[in-house]
Amino acid sequence: MDVMNCLRFLNAGGVIVMHDCYPASEAEACPCEAEAKKMPGFDGNWTGDVWKTIVHLRAARDDINIFVLDADHGAGILTREKNESQINMNIEHIKDLTFSDLRKDPQGLINLKPASWFAQWLEKRKLSA
């Protein structure tokens, strides 16, 4: 995972931004782009299953805080801080999650926040710096 390599170098106070963390359709969320293109509703956008990386990190790591902004196709924000919303999920179960599961509980799975929440988050970080 690219994000795991990045985390090795993330300093305290640093931020990793990921894109494509909240797909808009089942076709967009298909793990294989070639298969996604054959699906009904494919509109040219493809994120794959990046969102499962967010779920995995929220379940496996207590030393990074993670949320996804509901902007574009989902902007994942990772910081080296205590995980404020760790989830209790078997890591092996994550691969079996579906787009339908994500749509039923985006806040629970990827800690989805409205795009407007980002300004509040930034202000909080400035005050604590």
N, C-alpha and C positions, 0 to 999 in steps of 0.2 A: 504494500500500500504506500503510495506516495506520501500520504498524510503522516504515516508512521515515521518515515524518514525526516519529514519536516519537523515533527515533534521532538526529534533528537536534538535539534538545534534551536528550539524555541526558548528564548530567555524569559525570565520573569518580566511581566509587563508587555511581552510581545503578543502579537495577534496573528493567527492564520485565518485567511478568508478562503472559503471554498465556494465554487459555483455549482449550479445544477443539483441542488439538494432537495428541491420540492417540485417534482414533475407535475404537469397539469393534466396528463392523461395516461391511461394504461399503455398506449403505444409509446409515448415519450419515456415511460419508465421501464420499458422492455430492456433486459440486460444486453441483448444483441441488436446492434443498429440495423443489420441486414434484415433481421426478423421484424423489427419495429416498422420498417418501411412497408412491409406486407400487411400490417394490421389495419383494420378499419379505424378511421379517425386520425391516422398519422398525418401531421400537418407540416412536416419538415423539421420539427424540433425534436431533439433526442438528448436525454440526460442519462439514460441508463439507470442503474440502481445505486447511484452515489448516495442516495438517502439512507441506504442500509449501513454505510460507513458511519454516518452520524449515530444511528441506533447502536451500532457495535461499540463505538467510543463511549456513548452515554452509559452503556451497560458494563463495560470492561474497565473504564478508567475513572478513578476518583480524584485524580490530580489535574484534570483539565475541565474547564467549564465550556459547554457547547450549547448554542441555540441556532436556529435558522430563521432568517428574516423572510417574511412573505413578500418578496420582491423579485422581479424577473422570474427566474425558475428556481428560486430559493438560494439565498446567500448564507452559507454556514459560517459561523464565527466561533473560533476556538481560542481560548486563552489558558495560560498555565496558572490556574487558580483552582480552589476546591470546587468540585463538581456540585453545583447547587441543585441539580435535578437528576441525580443518578437514577437509572431505572433498574429494576430487578428483573432481568431477563436472561435466560439461558442463551449463551453465545451461539450454540448449535442451532437454536430455534430461529435465529435471525435470518438465515438463508431461506427459510420457508415462508417468511413474511411476503405478502402480496401488496400490489398497489391498492387494492381494496382495504387492506389493513391500515395502510398509511392514510387513506382518505377518511376512514372511520375515526382515527385518533392521531391527527398530526401533532397536536400539542404533546400528547403522551409519548409519542415515538421520537419525534425530532425536535421537541421543545420549540415549536413554531411560535414566532412573535410577529405582530404586525410591523410593517416597515416603519411606521411612525414611532415605534418603541426605541428604535436605534438612537435617536437624538438623546433620549433620556438615559440610555445606557452609556453613551459617550460622556455626557455631563457627569454622571456618577464616577466614571473613571478619572476624569479631570480632577474632581474634588478629592479623590483618594490618593492621587499621585503626589 
